[in-house]
C-alpha cells in the first residue's frame, strides 16, 4: 500500500485498528483453558482470533460462509483480528465450530457460559480504561423467537415421534407391537405433521391426537433406555400433552398446558409467552447498561438470557449483582419500567440502599388511596373522595395484620401491607421529575441495536446456550461501536492519549522490497528488508 490507502489503513482511529485493541487483544484466553486437554495441547488456532471472528459475524449479520470469506480476503477484517500478513492463516471451519460446540457442552455440564465470562472480563477492562461511572444503571428486556416452526398440538406430538423414530426403530424387536401398530407407526413418520393437519378437519385431528397418545404411551412404557435425547423429549411431550388414568390415555385440556411446556422437539429450551399480544415461542433477553449523567460514554454491563416465560421482575436482582461485579462504584440508582416491580425487588433495593426508579406499575389504576397513620389505615375512595371506616384483622395462619372495609355493595374488601406499600410507591412515582423518568428511555435503543439483524424478532439459533452466546457477542459489538464513536468524536485528554497510542506498525512506503514482521503479544514490530 501507499499514499492515502496506507494512511487510512494505518489510522489509529480506523475501526479495524480499534477493534483489535478494544476487543481482540482484551480477550483472556485463560477463560477457555478448561475446554482443552492439559496433555493434548490447546486449539490449533488463536482463541482470540476465533472469538473475534464470532463477534464480527454477529456484528455484520453474516452467514458462516460470508464470515470465512471476509476473514480470508478482507484486509480490514484480517487487521481487526490481528492477521496483518497475507500468509497468516485463518482457522478452519471445523476448528471454529468445535470451539462453539465445546462452549455449549461446557455450559450444559457446568452451568457456566464461557462467552459470558469473556464479555464480563472485556467490559470490566473497558469500564476501567474509559473511567465509566457505574453508580446509575438502567434495564430493559426483549422477546426473541427461536428458529423453529410454529406447531399445533397435534403437529408437536407428531414431530416429536418422528424425531425419536430412528431410535425406536432400532428397538422395535423389544416393543412387542402388533403388525398393525408397526404399520401405523411407519405411516405416521412417513410424512410431516403439517401435511396431516392440512388435509384433516378438527374432528379428525382430535381423533388422530388420541390415537397417537395411545401408541406413544405403549412405546415409551416399553423403552427403558433413555440415552437418546429425542426419546427423552418424546417422554416429556407425552407427559405434558396427555393424562394417563390406569389404561386410559386422553389429551389434556388446552388450559392445562403450561407455557413452559415443549414448543418444538428441535428446541426443547424455548417456551411460550403472550406479552401484550406479542406471541413468542423463544427466549427473553434482559439488557443492563450504565446511564450516569457524568458519563460521555455508557456501556452494556450485563445481558441475561432466559426462556420466554420468565418474568421481567426475575431479571432485576441477578442483573444488578452481575453488573456490580464489573463496576468500580456501588450501584445507587436503578431505572426500569413497571414490569420489573415486585415486593421482593423493592425489599432488595431497600436493603442495598438502591433508589429504584420506576416509570409506572403494572395493573389497573387503584380505586382506593391507602395511607397508614400511627398504625391505623386510612382508606379513601378516589371516585367519591369519601373516607371509609376500616377494621384491623389479625390473620389466623400468620402473625400478619390486615384491614377490612365494607364496600358500597355490602362486600368485604381486604388490604394487606403489600397493597399499602404499592399504593405508597405509586404516589412516589408521581413525585418523580420528568428528567428522572426519562433516563430509562434510551435503553430501548440499545435493545433495538441488540436485535438489529432480526427485524422480525426471530433468531437464527436454537437452544438457550446458543442464544446466550449470540447475545453476549452482539453486546460486545454494540459496546465497541460506542467506544469507537467516542474515540473518533471526543476531544478529552484520555481520547487524545488513545489516539496517540500505536495500534499498527509503521511501514515506510519508500521501499519496494518485502518487509519482515514478527508477531509480539500485542503488536507487530518492523524488523528490516529482505531483497
ZAMILO-900551 format. One line per 8 residues: number of its first residue (from 0); for each residue x, y, z of C-alpha. Coordinates in steps of 0.001 Angstrom, whole numbers, plus 500000, padded with zeros to 6 digits. Layout:
N
NUM) X:Y:Z ~ ...
% end
This chain:
531
0) 500000:500000:500000 ~ 500986:503633:499585 ~ 499571:507113:499816 ~ 496037:507542:501050 ~ 495357:503802:501181 ~ 498227:503266:503595 ~ 497296:506312:505722 ~ 493693:505199:506117
8) 494659:501583:506707 ~ 497167:502548:509424 ~ 494966:505250:511021 ~ 494735:504870:514797 ~ 491017:505699:514700 ~ 490129:503243:511908 ~ 487563:500729:513108 ~ 489691:497683:512368
16) 492654:499006:514357 ~ 490498:499958:517325 ~ 488622:496641:517222 ~ 491929:494836:517510 ~ 492851:496945:520556 ~ 489452:497215:522253 ~ 488159:493667:521643 ~ 490599:491148:520142
24) 493564:491940:522402 ~ 491355:492179:525505 ~ 490174:488561:525259 ~ 491647:486456:528047 ~ 492378:483045:526542 ~ 492766:481522:530020 ~ 488974:481584:530356 ~ 488748:478879:527680
32) 491524:476647:529066 ~ 489017:474114:530584 ~ 487784:473267:527082 ~ 491080:471652:526118 ~ 493035:468662:527426 ~ 496051:469501:529553 ~ 498107:466734:527938 ~ 496945:467236:524352
40) 497532:470914:523701 ~ 495094:473726:523008 ~ 493314:474800:519863 ~ 495375:474887:516682 ~ 494191:478475:516207 ~ 494290:481533:518459 ~ 491276:481677:520769 ~ 491390:485455:520493
48) 491012:485235:516737 ~ 488197:482698:516971 ~ 486204:484790:519477 ~ 486906:487917:517430 ~ 485501:486127:514376 ~ 482355:485284:516330 ~ 481924:488929:517329 ~ 482329:490128:513743
56) 479846:487525:512492 ~ 477119:488817:514832 ~ 478180:492422:514219 ~ 477566:492199:510488 ~ 474841:489562:510473 ~ 476983:487360:508250 ~ 476428:483727:507423 ~ 479320:481403:508238
64) 480357:481359:504557 ~ 480448:485167:504451 ~ 482455:485251:507683 ~ 485205:482953:506413 ~ 485340:484732:503068 ~ 485832:488076:504830 ~ 488436:486651:507202 ~ 490453:485255:504296
72) 490224:488103:501770 ~ 489056:491322:503506 ~ 492132:493259:504676 ~ 490200:495289:507249 ~ 488648:492204:508831 ~ 492039:490478:508919 ~ 493573:493541:510556 ~ 490777:493606:513152
80) 491704:490042:514094 ~ 495463:490749:514146 ~ 496171:488944:510863 ~ 498397:491577:509234 ~ 500412:489357:506909 ~ 498781:487865:503859 ~ 500156:484450:504740 ~ 498665:484483:508255
88) 496232:481592:508094 ~ 492623:481723:509236 ~ 491346:478830:511317 ~ 489450:476098:509530 ~ 485676:475847:509753 ~ 485938:472667:511836 ~ 488078:474431:514484 ~ 485610:477315:514649
96) 482591:475011:515013 ~ 484366:472799:517537 ~ 485012:475754:519859 ~ 481350:476788:519744 ~ 480287:473195:520365 ~ 482600:472890:523353 ~ 481299:476141:524851 ~ 477734:474794:524637
104) 478699:471413:526093 ~ 480650:473063:528918 ~ 477606:475105:529951 ~ 475371:472023:529936 ~ 477846:470191:532176 ~ 478936:473041:534474 ~ 476168:475681:534169 ~ 478752:478272:533104
112) 478843:480106:529786 ~ 482448:480988:528914 ~ 481464:483602:526304 ~ 479501:485337:529052 ~ 482616:485311:531249 ~ 484679:486727:528389 ~ 482127:489518:527901 ~ 482333:490438:531598
120) 486144:490393:531548 ~ 486385:492568:528420 ~ 483731:495021:529575 ~ 485296:495370:533011 ~ 488622:496361:531469 ~ 486876:498829:529139 ~ 484999:500400:532052 ~ 488252:500879:533973
128) 490182:502271:530997 ~ 487459:504726:529993 ~ 486696:505689:533616 ~ 482973:504985:533341 ~ 480825:505850:536356 ~ 478587:502929:537296 ~ 476509:504490:540063 ~ 473391:504519:537885
136) 472138:501739:535588 ~ 469006:501046:533544 ~ 467327:497870:532324 ~ 465024:496688:529582 ~ 464069:493348:528040 ~ 463223:491887:524645 ~ 461398:488754:523488 ~ 463088:486818:520691
144) 461635:483865:518838 ~ 463640:480680:518366 ~ 464459:479412:514879 ~ 461590:476907:514873 ~ 458281:476429:513081 ~ 455003:477099:514879 ~ 453345:473768:515601 ~ 449805:472961:516624
152) 449433:470470:519475 ~ 448995:467580:517084 ~ 451958:468664:514951 ~ 454132:468947:518070 ~ 453365:465374:519189 ~ 453655:464079:515613 ~ 457095:465713:515070 ~ 458367:464566:518480
160) 457533:460982:517472 ~ 459203:461413:514066 ~ 462361:462789:515721 ~ 462552:459773:518071 ~ 461686:457185:515406 ~ 465289:456270:514393 ~ 465979:455127:517968 ~ 462547:453485:518287
168) 463103:451614:515024 ~ 466320:450083:516355 ~ 464386:448806:519399 ~ 461224:447575:517646 ~ 462052:443947:518459 ~ 461741:444786:522192 ~ 458496:446759:521990 ~ 456135:443836:521313
176) 453965:445888:518967 ~ 451472:444104:516758 ~ 451794:444297:512990 ~ 449025:446892:512636 ~ 450712:449138:515227 ~ 454079:448866:513471 ~ 452457:449695:510133 ~ 450589:452608:511746
184) 453820:453922:513254 ~ 455596:453764:509893 ~ 452708:455551:508177 ~ 452779:458324:510788 ~ 456509:459033:510497 ~ 456459:458838:506691 ~ 455112:462405:506414 ~ 455300:465651:508379
192) 452640:466716:510854 ~ 451655:469847:508937 ~ 450640:467720:505930 ~ 448325:465677:508156 ~ 446840:468853:509652 ~ 446332:470386:506216 ~ 444115:467614:504904 ~ 442231:466882:508172
200) 439310:468659:509804 ~ 439032:469419:513520 ~ 437246:466169:514428 ~ 439797:464072:512529 ~ 442703:465840:514246 ~ 441172:465213:517674 ~ 440772:461523:516810 ~ 444349:461267:515497
208) 445630:463064:518600 ~ 444002:460460:520858 ~ 445241:457527:518745 ~ 448753:458967:518727 ~ 448722:459220:522514 ~ 447816:455543:522914 ~ 450583:454469:520533 ~ 453236:456673:522168
216) 452140:455510:525609 ~ 452832:451902:524645 ~ 456201:452770:523126 ~ 457669:454822:525980 ~ 456425:452369:528610 ~ 458458:449592:526949 ~ 461653:451526:526227 ~ 463962:451609:529235
224) 466996:453150:527564 ~ 466836:456961:527663 ~ 470239:457518:526095 ~ 468581:459205:523130 ~ 467694:462884:523698 ~ 464880:462502:521183 ~ 463263:459737:523270 ~ 463582:461869:526402
232) 461898:464725:524536 ~ 459107:462356:523424 ~ 458540:461325:527058 ~ 458335:464946:528132 ~ 455926:465892:525319 ~ 453722:462913:526170 ~ 453557:463817:529886 ~ 452732:467447:529063
240) 450094:466746:526415 ~ 448307:463664:527819 ~ 446670:462417:531021 ~ 447173:458761:531936 ~ 444478:457165:534107 ~ 445331:453480:534526 ~ 444911:452152:530955 ~ 443130:455261:529647
248) 445193:457891:527815 ~ 443459:461148:526870 ~ 444754:464531:525629 ~ 444894:467269:528260 ~ 442606:470258:528032 ~ 444276:473217:526326 ~ 444035:475299:529501 ~ 446091:472706:531384
256) 449099:473014:529072 ~ 451813:475128:530708 ~ 453567:477957:528856 ~ 456847:476284:529849 ~ 455944:473074:528000 ~ 457913:471892:524945 ~ 457156:474090:521938 ~ 459247:472160:519417
264) 461214:468891:519530 ~ 464005:470774:517754 ~ 464414:473322:520580 ~ 463275:471984:523924 ~ 464596:475000:525860 ~ 462270:477623:524417 ~ 458881:478404:525978 ~ 455734:480312:525059
272) 454688:483816:526099 ~ 451982:486249:525083 ~ 453157:489743:526063 ~ 450566:492367:525196 ~ 449533:490453:522080 ~ 453126:489664:521072 ~ 453130:485855:520978 ~ 456602:484344:521079
280) 457992:480832:521264 ~ 461533:481529:522293 ~ 463528:483495:524817 ~ 463572:486661:526900 ~ 466718:488811:526869 ~ 467476:491415:529530 ~ 469990:494240:528991 ~ 471671:496366:531666
288) 473776:499433:530905 ~ 475287:502405:532677 ~ 473427:505717:532392 ~ 475094:508188:534748 ~ 474854:511814:533590 ~ 478594:512129:534305 ~ 479439:509635:531548 ~ 480104:510805:527996
296) 480200:507083:527218 ~ 477863:504377:528536 ~ 478379:500647:528081 ~ 476279:497499:528421 ~ 477341:495829:531664 ~ 475312:492642:531514 ~ 472981:490627:529282 ~ 470835:487821:530681
304) 469002:485260:528554 ~ 466200:483042:529826 ~ 463131:481300:528453 ~ 460300:483492:527193 ~ 458032:482610:530125 ~ 460485:484200:532593 ~ 459055:487362:534177 ~ 460951:490628:533778
312) 460987:491176:537536 ~ 463053:487992:537937 ~ 465908:489599:535989 ~ 466404:492600:538270 ~ 468418:491149:541150 ~ 470799:488947:539091 ~ 471316:491837:536640 ~ 472282:494229:539444
320) 474604:491676:541050 ~ 476305:490788:537764 ~ 476763:494463:536881 ~ 478128:495270:540316 ~ 480912:492713:539826 ~ 482393:494690:536921 ~ 481582:498247:538057 ~ 484079:500051:540310
328) 481428:502130:542094 ~ 478474:500920:544142 ~ 475212:500979:542206 ~ 472990:503655:543764 ~ 470192:504193:541217 ~ 468349:501672:539026 ~ 465958:502852:536296 ~ 463419:500369:534915
336) 459820:500111:533730 ~ 456867:498762:535687 ~ 457435:495150:534607 ~ 460432:494979:536964 ~ 458393:495846:540031 ~ 457721:493254:542705 ~ 457644:493388:546531 ~ 460812:491261:546608
344) 462643:493674:544307 ~ 461516:496636:546381 ~ 462830:494963:549540 ~ 466103:494078:547782 ~ 466689:497673:546690 ~ 465811:498996:550139 ~ 468229:496578:551841 ~ 471024:497574:549442
352) 470267:501332:549627 ~ 469390:501493:545923 ~ 466985:504113:544606 ~ 464609:502064:542447 ~ 463187:504464:539832 ~ 460098:503057:538128 ~ 458197:504753:535339 ~ 454925:503047:536298
360) 453475:499933:537900 ~ 451629:497228:536032 ~ 447928:496800:536665 ~ 444768:498891:536647 ~ 444667:502256:538450 ~ 443603:501714:542083 ~ 440122:502534:543307 ~ 441280:503402:546840
368) 444020:505549:548302 ~ 445720:503889:551275 ~ 447818:505504:553999 ~ 448920:504465:557478 ~ 448631:506918:560357 ~ 450066:505623:563655 ~ 449083:502054:562857 ~ 445614:502967:561593
376) 444779:502504:557916 ~ 443011:505408:556212 ~ 441120:504340:553075 ~ 439839:506980:550672 ~ 437561:506199:547731 ~ 439202:508016:544802 ~ 435902:508342:542936 ~ 433883:509914:545745
384) 436750:511227:547968 ~ 434927:509564:550845 ~ 436957:508164:553775 ~ 435775:504629:554518 ~ 435975:503177:558051 ~ 438415:500269:558448 ~ 438715:497305:560791 ~ 442071:495728:561684
392) 442074:491914:561455 ~ 444803:489525:562587 ~ 445448:486579:560311 ~ 444909:483106:561801 ~ 447683:481389:559858 ~ 450406:484002:560308 ~ 451032:486886:562642 ~ 450040:489397:559952
400) 447653:492321:560323 ~ 445144:493052:557564 ~ 442476:495707:557268 ~ 438898:495370:556084 ~ 436294:497730:554720 ~ 432682:497319:553638 ~ 432159:498361:550008 ~ 429089:500132:548619
408) 427513:496806:547599 ~ 427988:495333:551093 ~ 431022:493171:550211 ~ 434162:492908:552341 ~ 437370:494258:550821 ~ 440703:493355:552458 ~ 444019:495222:552315 ~ 447445:493789:553117
416) 450735:495506:553861 ~ 451923:494808:550296 ~ 448982:496718:548853 ~ 449728:499632:551162 ~ 453358:499677:550051 ~ 452309:499511:546394 ~ 449978:502466:546894 ~ 452827:504422:548508
424) 455066:503512:545581 ~ 452518:504851:543089 ~ 452489:508134:544984 ~ 456278:508315:544907 ~ 456294:507739:541152 ~ 454053:510761:540623 ~ 456583:512825:542599 ~ 459449:511897:540289
432) 460605:514564:537874 ~ 460239:514069:534157 ~ 464033:514068:533807 ~ 464365:511172:536281 ~ 461754:509080:534497 ~ 463144:509784:531010 ~ 466572:508363:531884 ~ 465318:504828:531182
440) 464057:505580:527682 ~ 467391:505392:525841 ~ 467915:501751:526832 ~ 465217:500904:524292 ~ 467578:501979:521504 ~ 470159:499554:522937 ~ 467583:496773:522786 ~ 466911:497720:519169
448) 470629:497500:518371 ~ 470830:494088:520026 ~ 468241:492640:517646 ~ 469177:494806:514655 ~ 469685:491837:512317 ~ 466422:490207:513477 ~ 463734:492707:512410 ~ 461048:490025:512673
456) 462201:489145:516225 ~ 463152:485618:515224 ~ 466723:484435:515660 ~ 468903:482070:513646 ~ 469656:479843:516610 ~ 468069:477123:518715 ~ 468780:476419:522364 ~ 469366:478582:525432
464) 473178:478266:525368 ~ 473457:479387:521745 ~ 471252:482401:522419 ~ 473478:483361:525360 ~ 476496:483187:523070 ~ 474756:485317:520439 ~ 473566:487949:522935 ~ 476973:488425:524587
472) 478800:488601:521248 ~ 476316:491117:519902 ~ 476656:493250:523061 ~ 480450:493224:522675 ~ 479987:494782:519251 ~ 477481:497382:520487 ~ 479929:498419:523228 ~ 482777:498592:520728
480) 480704:500776:518368 ~ 480125:503235:521206 ~ 483802:503254:522168 ~ 484866:503848:518562 ~ 482455:506768:518192 ~ 483689:508209:521488 ~ 487333:507962:520398 ~ 486717:509480:516966
488) 484497:512373:518053 ~ 485545:513232:521593 ~ 488432:515543:522477 ~ 489088:514553:526074 ~ 492599:514019:527411 ~ 492018:510288:527563 ~ 490870:510078:523957 ~ 493907:512055:522814
496) 496053:509589:524703 ~ 494305:506688:522935 ~ 494737:508373:519557 ~ 498476:508688:520192 ~ 498837:505053:521262 ~ 500291:502954:518419 ~ 497799:500366:517218 ~ 499530:499485:513984
504) 503195:499083:512982 ~ 504884:501794:510990 ~ 505702:500838:507431 ~ 507762:503113:505234 ~ 506195:503487:501765 ~ 509552:504363:500168 ~ 510860:500848:499527 ~ 509886:498081:497194
512) 511463:495144:498986 ~ 509244:492963:501148 ~ 509147:493720:504870 ~ 509651:491079:507516 ~ 507325:491305:510505 ~ 507328:489310:513705 ~ 504360:488777:515979 ~ 504615:490035:519542
520) 501987:489658:522188 ~ 500124:492816:521275 ~ 501580:494264:518068 ~ 503873:493780:515119 ~ 507397:495167:515012 ~ 509092:496086:511762 ~ 512453:494319:511545 ~ 514010:495131:508183
528) 514056:494445:504483 ~ 514553:491302:502519 ~ 515886:491516:498994
% end
